[in-house]
Amino acid sequence: MPVGVSFTANFERNLEEIERFLLDAEAPQGFDALLDQLMDSVIPNLERFPDIGRLFLGRPARSVEVRNGLDVLQRKLTAIGEGGKLREYVLPDFLLLYARFDATIYLLSIRHHRQLSFDFESLWQS
């Protein structure tokens, strides 16, 4: 059964952030390579093998905070539709998070492995 792949608004914002990140790192060719990888490899792989990524919510929770966060994610996923699964697709330099609902995959988030998950500069500005 063919599966469609859709970009979410958050995924598109993440791509813009990655482009800025790679421009700041003086590696603009990295963004072009990422787009090529998404179009030539990742999306076709997900269309053919939608469960290729490992289950995101299948990891063991080693703290109460993580368990609570995973429970919230599961409730949100269930509220969107039955049978939805969160999965992560690991690329050499990126981590992609996607949700699969039957015949549709939603690309939710993508991050370069060197991008900080916290904006430390804004935390310490006076």
N, CA, C and O atoms as a GROMACS GRO file, in nm:
protein
  504
    1MET      N    1   0.085  -0.118   0.000
    1MET     CA    2   0.000   0.000   0.000
    1MET      C    3   0.090   0.124   0.000
    1MET      O    4   0.174   0.140   0.088
    2PRO      N    5   0.072   0.212  -0.098
    2PRO     CA    6   0.156   0.334  -0.104
    2PRO      C    7   0.129   0.427   0.013
    2PRO      O    8   0.016   0.440   0.060
    3VAL      N    9   0.234   0.490   0.059
    3VAL     CA   10   0.226   0.581   0.172
    3VAL      C   11   0.267   0.720   0.125
    3VAL      O   12   0.367   0.734   0.054
    4GLY      N   13   0.190   0.823   0.164
    4GLY     CA   14   0.224   0.960   0.131
    4GLY      C   15   0.304   1.024   0.243
    4GLY      O   16   0.285   0.991   0.361
    5VAL      N   17   0.394   1.114   0.206
    5VAL     CA   18   0.478   1.183   0.304
    5VAL      C   19   0.446   1.332   0.298
    5VAL      O   20   0.449   1.393   0.192
    6SER      N   21   0.414   1.391   0.415
    6SER     CA   22   0.381   1.533   0.425
    6SER      C   23   0.475   1.603   0.521
    6SER      O   24   0.515   1.547   0.624
    7PHE      N   25   0.511   1.726   0.488
    7PHE     CA   26   0.592   1.811   0.576
    7PHE      C   27   0.499   1.888   0.668
    7PHE      O   28   0.398   1.942   0.621
    8THR      N   29   0.530   1.895   0.795
    8THR     CA   30   0.454   1.981   0.886
    8THR      C   31   0.520   2.120   0.888
    8THR      O   32   0.633   2.136   0.843
    9ALA      N   33   0.447   2.217   0.940
    9ALA     CA   34   0.502   2.353   0.952
    9ALA      C   35   0.627   2.353   1.040
    9ALA      O   36   0.723   2.425   1.012
   10ASN      N   37   0.627   2.273   1.146
   10ASN     CA   38   0.744   2.265   1.233
   10ASN      C   39   0.864   2.209   1.158
   10ASN      O   40   0.976   2.258   1.176
   11PHE      N   41   0.844   2.108   1.076
   11PHE     CA   42   0.953   2.049   0.999
   11PHE      C   43   1.012   2.154   0.904
   11PHE      O   44   1.134   2.163   0.890
   12GLU      N   45   0.926   2.231   0.840
   12GLU     CA   46   0.974   2.336   0.751
   12GLU      C   47   1.054   2.442   0.828
   12GLU      O   48   1.156   2.491   0.778
   13ARG      N   49   1.009   2.478   0.948
   13ARG     CA   50   1.085   2.572   1.032
   13ARG      C   51   1.220   2.513   1.069
   13ARG      O   52   1.322   2.583   1.068
   14ASN      N   53   1.222   2.385   1.101
   14ASN     CA   54   1.348   2.318   1.133
   14ASN      C   55   1.445   2.324   1.016
   14ASN      O   56   1.565   2.344   1.035
   15LEU      N   57   1.394   2.306   0.895
   15LEU     CA   58   1.480   2.315   0.776
   15LEU      C   59   1.540   2.455   0.763
   15LEU      O   60   1.657   2.470   0.728
   16GLU      N   61   1.458   2.557   0.790
   16GLU     CA   62   1.510   2.695   0.785
   16GLU      C   63   1.619   2.716   0.891
   16GLU      O   64   1.720   2.780   0.864
   17GLU      N   65   1.598   2.661   1.011
   17GLU     CA   66   1.698   2.672   1.118
   17GLU      C   67   1.827   2.599   1.079
   17GLU      O   68   1.936   2.648   1.106
   18ILE      N   69   1.814   2.483   1.017
   18ILE     CA   70   1.931   2.408   0.973
   18ILE      C   71   2.007   2.486   0.866
   18ILE      O   72   2.130   2.490   0.867
   19GLU      N   73   1.934   2.546   0.775
   19GLU     CA   74   1.999   2.626   0.671
   19GLU      C   75   2.080   2.740   0.734
   19GLU      O   76   2.195   2.762   0.696
   20ARG      N   77   2.020   2.812   0.830
   20ARG     CA   78   2.093   2.920   0.900
   20ARG      C   79   2.214   2.864   0.976
   20ARG      O   80   2.322   2.922   0.972
   21PHE      N   81   2.194   2.753   1.044
   21PHE     CA   82   2.301   2.689   1.120
   21PHE      C   83   2.419   2.654   1.028
   21PHE      O   84   2.534   2.680   1.063
   22LEU      N   85   2.390   2.596   0.913
   22LEU     CA   86   2.496   2.556   0.821
   22LEU      C   87   2.560   2.677   0.754
   22LEU      O   88   2.680   2.675   0.725
   23LEU      N   89   2.483   2.782   0.730
   23LEU     CA   90   2.541   2.906   0.676
   23LEU      C   91   2.636   2.968   0.778
   23LEU      O   92   2.746   3.012   0.742
   24ASP      N   93   2.594   2.971   0.904
   24ASP     CA   94   2.680   3.025   1.010
   24ASP      C   95   2.808   2.942   1.026
   24ASP      O   96   2.913   2.994   1.062
   25ALA      N   97   2.797   2.812   1.000
   25ALA     CA   98   2.912   2.723   1.011
   25ALA      C   99   2.995   2.723   0.882
   25ALA      O  100   3.090   2.645   0.868
   26GLU      N  101   2.957   2.810   0.789
   26GLU     CA  102   3.024   2.822   0.660
   26GLU      C  103   3.025   2.690   0.584
   26GLU      O  104   3.125   2.650   0.524
   27ALA      N  105   2.910   2.622   0.588
   27ALA     CA  106   2.894   2.495   0.517
   27ALA      C  107   2.761   2.494   0.441
   27ALA      O  108   2.679   2.404   0.461
   28PRO      N  109   2.739   2.595   0.353
   28PRO     CA  110   2.609   2.602   0.284
   28PRO      C  111   2.582   2.480   0.195
   28PRO      O  112   2.466   2.446   0.171
   29GLN      N  113   2.688   2.415   0.145
   29GLN     CA  114   2.669   2.296   0.062
   29GLN      C  115   2.604   2.183   0.142
   29GLN      O  116   2.543   2.093   0.084
   30GLY      N  117   2.617   2.188   0.274
   30GLY     CA  118   2.554   2.086   0.359
   30GLY      C  119   2.403   2.090   0.351
   30GLY      O  120   2.337   1.986   0.361
   31PHE      N  121   2.348   2.210   0.334
   31PHE     CA  122   2.202   2.220   0.325
   31PHE      C  123   2.153   2.163   0.192
   31PHE      O  124   2.052   2.091   0.188
   32ASP      N  125   2.224   2.194   0.084
   32ASP     CA  126   2.187   2.136  -0.045
   32ASP      C  127   2.196   1.984  -0.041
   32ASP      O  128   2.109   1.915  -0.095
   33ALA      N  129   2.300   1.932   0.025
   33ALA     CA  130   2.315   1.787   0.038
   33ALA      C  131   2.200   1.727   0.119
   33ALA      O  132   2.152   1.618   0.088
   34LEU      N  133   2.156   1.798   0.224
   34LEU     CA  134   2.043   1.750   0.304
   34LEU      C  135   1.917   1.743   0.219
   34LEU      O  136   1.846   1.643   0.222
   35LEU      N  137   1.888   1.850   0.143
   35LEU     CA  138   1.768   1.850   0.058
   35LEU      C  139   1.773   1.735  -0.043
   35LEU      O  140   1.673   1.667  -0.067
   36ASP      N  141   1.892   1.714  -0.103
   36ASP     CA  142   1.907   1.603  -0.198
   36ASP      C  143   1.881   1.470  -0.128
   36ASP      O  144   1.814   1.382  -0.182
   37GLN      N  145   1.936   1.455  -0.008
   37GLN     CA  146   1.918   1.331   0.068
   37GLN      C  147   1.771   1.308   0.102
   37GLN      O  148   1.721   1.196   0.092
   38LEU      N  149   1.701   1.414   0.141
   38LEU     CA  150   1.558   1.401   0.172
   38LEU      C  151   1.480   1.357   0.050
   38LEU      O  152   1.398   1.265   0.057
   39MET      N  153   1.504   1.423  -0.064
   39MET     CA  154   1.426   1.395  -0.184
   39MET      C  155   1.466   1.264  -0.253
   39MET      O  156   1.380   1.192  -0.305
   40ASP      N  157   1.594   1.233  -0.254
   40ASP     CA  158   1.642   1.116  -0.328
   40ASP      C  159   1.643   0.987  -0.248
   40ASP      O  160   1.640   0.879  -0.306
   41SER      N  161   1.648   0.998  -0.116
   41SER     CA  162   1.665   0.878  -0.035
   41SER      C  163   1.559   0.865   0.075
   41SER      O  164   1.485   0.767   0.079
   42VAL      N  165   1.553   0.965   0.164
   42VAL     CA  166   1.468   0.954   0.282
   42VAL      C  167   1.320   0.938   0.246
   42VAL      O  168   1.255   0.844   0.289
   43ILE      N  169   1.268   1.030   0.167
   43ILE     CA  170   1.124   1.024   0.134
   43ILE      C  171   1.090   0.898   0.056
   43ILE      O  172   0.993   0.831   0.091
   44PRO      N  173   1.168   0.861  -0.049
   44PRO     CA  174   1.137   0.733  -0.115
   44PRO      C  175   1.146   0.612  -0.020
   44PRO      O  176   1.065   0.520  -0.030
   45ASN      N  177   1.244   0.613   0.071
   45ASN     CA  178   1.253   0.503   0.168
   45ASN      C  179   1.129   0.496   0.256
   45ASN      O  180   1.075   0.389   0.280
   46LEU      N  181   1.084   0.613   0.305
   46LEU     CA  182   0.966   0.616   0.391
   46LEU      C  183   0.840   0.575   0.314
   46LEU      O  184   0.752   0.510   0.370
   47GLU      N  185   0.831   0.612   0.188
   47GLU     CA  186   0.716   0.572   0.107
   47GLU      C  187   0.711   0.421   0.089
   47GLU      O  188   0.604   0.361   0.091
   48ARG      N  189   0.826   0.359   0.071
   48ARG     CA  190   0.831   0.214   0.049
   48ARG      C  191   0.832   0.135   0.180
   48ARG      O  192   0.773   0.028   0.189
   49PHE      N  193   0.901   0.189   0.280
   49PHE     CA  194   0.918   0.119   0.408
   49PHE      C  195   0.881   0.214   0.522
   49PHE      O  196   0.970   0.262   0.592
   50PRO      N  197   0.753   0.241   0.541
   50PRO     CA  198   0.712   0.344   0.638
   50PRO      C  199   0.751   0.317   0.783
   50PRO      O  200   0.754   0.409   0.865
   51ASP      N  201   0.781   0.194   0.816
   51ASP     CA  202   0.820   0.161   0.953
   51ASP      C  203   0.971   0.145   0.967
   51ASP      O  204   1.019   0.080   1.061
   52ILE      N  205   1.047   0.204   0.875
   52ILE     CA  206   1.193   0.190   0.875
   52ILE      C  207   1.256   0.251   1.001
   52ILE      O  208   1.357   0.200   1.049
   53GLY      N  209   1.199   0.357   1.052
   53GLY     CA  210   1.256   0.422   1.170
   53GLY      C  211   1.224   0.347   1.298
   53GLY      O  212   1.124   0.276   1.306
   54ARG      N  213   1.311   0.363   1.396
   54ARG     CA  214   1.286   0.295   1.523
   54ARG      C  215   1.176   0.368   1.601
   54ARG      O  216   1.160   0.489   1.589
   55LEU      N  217   1.104   0.292   1.680
   55LEU     CA  218   0.994   0.349   1.760
   55LEU      C  219   1.049   0.447   1.862
   55LEU      O  220   1.138   0.413   1.941
   56PHE      N  221   0.997   0.568   1.861
   56PHE     CA  222   1.043   0.671   1.953
   56PHE      C  223   0.993   0.647   2.094
   56PHE      O  224   1.066   0.667   2.191
   57LEU      N  225   0.868   0.604   2.106
   57LEU     CA  226   0.808   0.584   2.238
   57LEU      C  227   0.842   0.447   2.296
   57LEU      O  228   0.798   0.414   2.407
   58GLY      N  229   0.919   0.368   2.224
   58GLY     CA  230   0.956   0.236   2.272
   58GLY      C  231   1.078   0.234   2.361
   58GLY      O  232   1.115   0.130   2.414
   59ARG      N  233   1.142   0.348   2.377
   59ARG     CA  234   1.262   0.355   2.461
   59ARG      C  235   1.224   0.348   2.608
   59ARG      O  236   1.116   0.394   2.647
   60PRO      N  237   1.311   0.291   2.689
   60PRO     CA  238   1.281   0.289   2.833
   60PRO      C  239   1.294   0.429   2.893
   60PRO      O  240   1.386   0.504   2.860
   61ALA      N  241   1.201   0.462   2.980
   61ALA     CA  242   1.206   0.589   3.052
   61ALA      C  243   1.286   0.568   3.180
   61ALA      O  244   1.254   0.481   3.261
   62ARG      N  245   1.392   0.647   3.196
   62ARG     CA  246   1.478   0.628   3.312
   62ARG      C  247   1.460   0.736   3.418
   62ARG      O  248   1.537   0.746   3.514
   63SER      N  249   1.355   0.817   3.399
   63SER     CA  250   1.325   0.917   3.501
   63SER      C  251   1.175   0.946   3.497
   63SER      O  252   1.108   0.917   3.398
   64VAL      N  253   1.125   1.003   3.603
   64VAL     CA  254   0.983   1.040   3.609
   64VAL      C  255   0.952   1.145   3.504
   64VAL      O  256   0.847   1.141   3.441
   65GLU      N  257   1.044   1.241   3.485
   65GLU     CA  258   1.022   1.348   3.389
   65GLU      C  259   1.008   1.293   3.247
   65GLU      O  260   0.920   1.333   3.172
   66VAL      N  261   1.096   1.200   3.213
   66VAL     CA  262   1.090   1.140   3.080
   66VAL      C  263   0.962   1.059   3.065
   66VAL      O  264   0.896   1.067   2.961
   67ARG      N  265   0.925   0.981   3.166
   67ARG     CA  266   0.801   0.903   3.160
   67ARG      C  267   0.680   0.994   3.141
   67ARG      O  268   0.592   0.965   3.060
   68ASN      N  269   0.675   1.105   3.215
   68ASN     CA  270   0.565   1.200   3.201
   68ASN      C  271   0.562   1.260   3.061
   68ASN      O  272   0.455   1.273   3.002
   69GLY      N  273   0.678   1.296   3.009
   69GLY     CA  274   0.686   1.352   2.874
   69GLY      C  275   0.641   1.253   2.768
   69GLY      O  276   0.570   1.289   2.674
   70LEU      N  277   0.682   1.127   2.783
   70LEU     CA  278   0.640   1.024   2.689
   70LEU      C  279   0.489   1.000   2.696
   70LEU      O  280   0.425   0.978   2.593
   71ASP      N  281   0.434   1.005   2.816
   71ASP     CA  282   0.289   0.989   2.832
   71ASP      C  283   0.214   1.102   2.762
   71ASP      O  284   0.111   1.079   2.698
   72VAL      N  285   0.263   1.225   2.774
   72VAL     CA  286   0.201   1.340   2.708
   72VAL      C  287   0.206   1.321   2.556
   72VAL      O  288   0.107   1.342   2.487
   73LEU      N  289   0.323   1.280   2.506
   73LEU     CA  290   0.335   1.256   2.362
   73LEU      C  291   0.238   1.149   2.314
   73LEU      O  292   0.174   1.164   2.210
   74GLN      N  293   0.227   1.042   2.390
   74GLN     CA  294   0.136   0.934   2.352
   74GLN      C  295  -0.009   0.982   2.350
   74GLN      O  296  -0.084   0.947   2.259
   75ARG      N  297  -0.049   1.062   2.449
   75ARG     CA  298  -0.186   1.115   2.450
   75ARG      C  299  -0.212   1.205   2.330
   75ARG      O  300  -0.318   1.198   2.269
   76LYS      N  301  -0.114   1.291   2.296
   76LYS     CA  302  -0.129   1.379   2.179
   76LYS      C  303  -0.139   1.298   2.051
   76LYS      O  304  -0.219   1.330   1.963
   77LEU      N  305  -0.059   1.196   2.040
   77LEU     CA  306  -0.061   1.111   1.922
   77LEU      C  307  -0.196   1.041   1.909
   77LEU      O  308  -0.253   1.035   1.800
   78THR      N  309  -0.247   0.989   2.019
   78THR     CA  310  -0.377   0.921   2.019
   78THR      C  311  -0.490   1.018   1.986
   78THR      O  312  -0.587   0.980   1.919
   79ALA      N  313  -0.479   1.143   2.032
   79ALA     CA  314  -0.582   1.243   2.003
   79ALA      C  315  -0.589   1.276   1.854
   79ALA      O  316  -0.695   1.312   1.803
   80ILE      N  317  -0.477   1.262   1.785
   80ILE     CA  318  -0.475   1.291   1.641
   80ILE      C  319  -0.543   1.179   1.564
   80ILE      O  320  -0.615   1.204   1.468
   81GLY      N  321  -0.521   1.055   1.605
   81GLY     CA  322  -0.582   0.943   1.536
   81GLY      C  323  -0.538   0.811   1.593
   81GLY      O  324  -0.436   0.802   1.662
   82GLU      N  325  -0.615   0.710   1.565
   82GLU     CA  326  -0.585   0.576   1.615
   82GLU      C  327  -0.470   0.515   1.536
   82GLU      O  328  -0.455   0.539   1.416
   83GLY      N  329  -0.389   0.438   1.605
   83GLY     CA  330  -0.283   0.363   1.539
   83GLY      C  331  -0.160   0.443   1.501
   83GLY      O  332  -0.073   0.392   1.432
   84GLY      N  333  -0.152   0.568   1.545
   84GLY     CA  334  -0.037   0.650   1.512
   84GLY      C  335   0.087   0.604   1.586
   84GLY      O  336   0.080   0.565   1.703
   85LYS      N  337   0.199   0.609   1.518
   85LYS     CA  338   0.326   0.570   1.579
   85LYS      C  339   0.429   0.679   1.553
   85LYS      O  340   0.440   0.728   1.441
   86LEU      N  341   0.503   0.716   1.657
   86LEU     CA  342   0.615   0.809   1.643
   86LEU      C  343   0.741   0.728   1.618
   86LEU      O  344   0.769   0.631   1.688
   87ARG      N  345   0.815   0.768   1.516
   87ARG     CA  346   0.938   0.698   1.481
   87ARG      C  347   1.049   0.798   1.455
   87ARG      O  348   1.023   0.914   1.421
   88GLU      N  349   1.172   0.753   1.471
   88GLU     CA  350   1.286   0.838   1.439
   88GLU      C  351   1.370   0.770   1.333
   88GLU      O  352   1.395   0.650   1.337
   89TYR      N  353   1.414   0.851   1.238
   89TYR     CA  354   1.494   0.806   1.125
   89TYR      C  355   1.631   0.870   1.144
   89TYR      O  356   1.643   0.992   1.146
   90VAL      N  357   1.732   0.788   1.159
   90VAL     CA  358   1.867   0.838   1.186
   90VAL      C  359   1.944   0.848   1.055
   90VAL      O  360   1.959   0.750   0.982
   91LEU      N  361   1.993   0.969   1.027
   91LEU     CA  362   2.077   0.996   0.911
   91LEU      C  363   2.219   1.021   0.962
   91LEU      O  364   2.238   1.041   1.081
   92PRO      N  365   2.318   1.021   0.874
   92PRO     CA  366   2.455   1.042   0.922
   92PRO      C  367   2.474   1.170   1.006
   92PRO      O  368   2.544   1.167   1.107
   93ASP      N  369   2.411   1.280   0.965
   93ASP     CA  370   2.429   1.406   1.038
   93ASP      C  371   2.300   1.460   1.099
   93ASP      O  372   2.302   1.566   1.163
   94PHE      N  373   2.189   1.391   1.080
   94PHE     CA  374   2.059   1.444   1.123
   94PHE      C  375   1.976   1.335   1.190
   94PHE      O  376   1.995   1.216   1.168
   95LEU      N  377   1.883   1.382   1.272
   95LEU     CA  378   1.783   1.295   1.333
   95LEU      C  379   1.647   1.349   1.293
   95LEU      O  380   1.618   1.466   1.315
   96LEU      N  381   1.565   1.263   1.234
   96LEU     CA  382   1.434   1.303   1.184
   96LEU      C  383   1.327   1.232   1.265
   96LEU      O  384   1.335   1.111   1.287
   97LEU      N  385   1.227   1.305   1.311
   97LEU     CA  386   1.114   1.249   1.385
   97LEU      C  387   0.991   1.254   1.295
   97LEU      O  388   0.960   1.358   1.237
   98TYR      N  389   0.921   1.141   1.284
   98TYR     CA  390   0.801   1.138   1.202
   98TYR      C  391   0.690   1.058   1.269
   98TYR      O  392   0.715   0.975   1.356
   99ALA      N  393   0.567   1.087   1.227
   99ALA     CA  394   0.451   1.013   1.276
   99ALA      C  395   0.386   0.943   1.158
   99ALA      O  396   0.369   1.001   1.051
  100ARG      N  397   0.349   0.818   1.180
  100ARG     CA  398   0.279   0.743   1.076
  100ARG      C  399   0.138   0.713   1.122
  100ARG      O  400   0.115   0.659   1.230
  101PHE      N  401   0.044   0.749   1.036
  101PHE     CA  402  -0.096   0.716   1.055
  101PHE      C  403  -0.142   0.645   0.929
  101PHE      O  404  -0.162   0.710   0.826
  102ASP      N  405  -0.160   0.515   0.935
  102ASP     CA  406  -0.202   0.434   0.820
  102ASP      C  407  -0.120   0.467   0.696
  102ASP      O  408  -0.003   0.430   0.688
  103ALA      N  409  -0.181   0.537   0.599
  103ALA     CA  410  -0.115   0.561   0.471
  103ALA      C  411  -0.051   0.700   0.460
  103ALA      O  412  -0.019   0.745   0.350
  104THR      N  413  -0.034   0.767   0.573
  104THR     CA  414   0.028   0.899   0.569
  104THR      C  415   0.138   0.909   0.673
  104THR      O  416   0.124   0.866   0.787
  105ILE      N  417   0.249   0.966   0.630
  105ILE     CA  418   0.361   0.996   0.720
  105ILE      C  419   0.374   1.147   0.728
  105ILE      O  420   0.373   1.217   0.626
  106TYR      N  421   0.385   1.197   0.851
  106TYR     CA  422   0.405   1.339   0.874
  106TYR      C  423   0.546   1.359   0.928
  106TYR      O  424   0.582   1.307   1.034
  107LEU      N  425   0.626   1.434   0.853
  107LEU     CA  426   0.760   1.467   0.901
  107LEU      C  427   0.744   1.577   1.004
  107LEU      O  428   0.698   1.687   0.972
  108LEU      N  429   0.781   1.549   1.128
  108LEU     CA  430   0.755   1.639   1.240
  108LEU      C  431   0.873   1.730   1.274
  108LEU      O  432   0.854   1.848   1.301
  109SER      N  433   0.993   1.673   1.274
  109SER     CA  434   1.108   1.749   1.322
  109SER      C  435   1.235   1.691   1.261
  109SER      O  436   1.243   1.572   1.233
  110ILE      N  437   1.334   1.779   1.242
  110ILE     CA  438   1.466   1.734   1.198
  110ILE      C  439   1.570   1.825   1.263
  110ILE      O  440   1.551   1.947   1.271
  111ARG      N  441   1.678   1.765   1.310
  111ARG     CA  442   1.785   1.840   1.376
  111ARG      C  443   1.919   1.786   1.330
  111ARG      O  444   1.936   1.666   1.311
  112HIS      N  445   2.013   1.876   1.312
  112HIS     CA  446   2.151   1.838   1.289
  112HIS      C  447   2.207   1.792   1.423
  112HIS      O  448   2.176   1.851   1.527
  113HIS      N  449   2.288   1.690   1.424
  113HIS     CA  450   2.335   1.636   1.552
  113HIS      C  451   2.421   1.736   1.628
  113HIS      O  452   2.443   1.718   1.748
  114ARG      N  453   2.470   1.842   1.563
  114ARG     CA  454   2.550   1.942   1.633
  114ARG      C  455   2.471   2.065   1.675
  114ARG      O  456   2.526   2.156   1.737
  115GLN      N  457   2.343   2.070   1.640
  115GLN     CA  458   2.261   2.182   1.684
  115GLN      C  459   2.229   2.165   1.831
  115GLN      O  460   2.194   2.056   1.876
  116LEU      N  461   2.240   2.274   1.905
  116LEU     CA  462   2.203   2.269   2.046
  116LEU      C  463   2.051   2.262   2.058
  116LEU      O  464   1.979   2.323   1.978
  117SER      N  465   2.005   2.189   2.156
  117SER     CA  466   1.861   2.182   2.177
  117SER      C  467   1.812   2.297   2.264
  117SER      O  468   1.692   2.320   2.275
  118PHE      N  469   1.905   2.371   2.325
  118PHE     CA  470   1.870   2.486   2.407
  118PHE      C  471   1.936   2.611   2.349
  118PHE      O  472   2.046   2.603   2.295
  119ASP      N  473   1.870   2.722   2.359
  119ASP     CA  474   1.926   2.849   2.312
  119ASP      C  475   1.996   2.914   2.430
  119ASP      O  476   1.938   2.999   2.498
  120PHE      N  477   2.121   2.875   2.456
  120PHE     CA  478   2.194   2.924   2.572
  120PHE      C  479   2.219   3.075   2.567
  120PHE      O  480   2.217   3.141   2.671
  121GLU      N  481   2.242   3.129   2.447
  121GLU     CA  482   2.269   3.273   2.436
  121GLU      C  483   2.154   3.355   2.491
  121GLU      O  484   2.176   3.451   2.564
  122SER      N  485   2.032   3.318   2.456
  122SER     CA  486   1.918   3.397   2.505
  122SER      C  487   1.894   3.377   2.654
  122SER      O  488   1.835   3.464   2.719
  123LEU      N  489   1.938   3.263   2.709
  123LEU     CA  490   1.919   3.239   2.852
  123LEU      C  491   2.001   3.335   2.937
  123LEU      O  492   1.958   3.376   3.045
  124TRP      N  493   2.120   3.372   2.888
  124TRP     CA  494   2.211   3.452   2.970
  124TRP      C  495   2.224   3.597   2.926
  124TRP      O  496   2.312   3.669   2.974
  125GLN      N  497   2.139   3.639   2.835
  125GLN     CA  498   2.143   3.782   2.795
  125GLN      C  499   2.080   3.864   2.906
  125GLN      O  500   1.980   3.823   2.966
  126SER      N  501   2.139   3.982   2.931
  126SER     CA  502   2.081   4.067   3.037
  126SER      C  503   1.976   4.159   2.982
  126SER      O  504   1.917   4.237   3.057
   0.00000   0.00000   0.00000
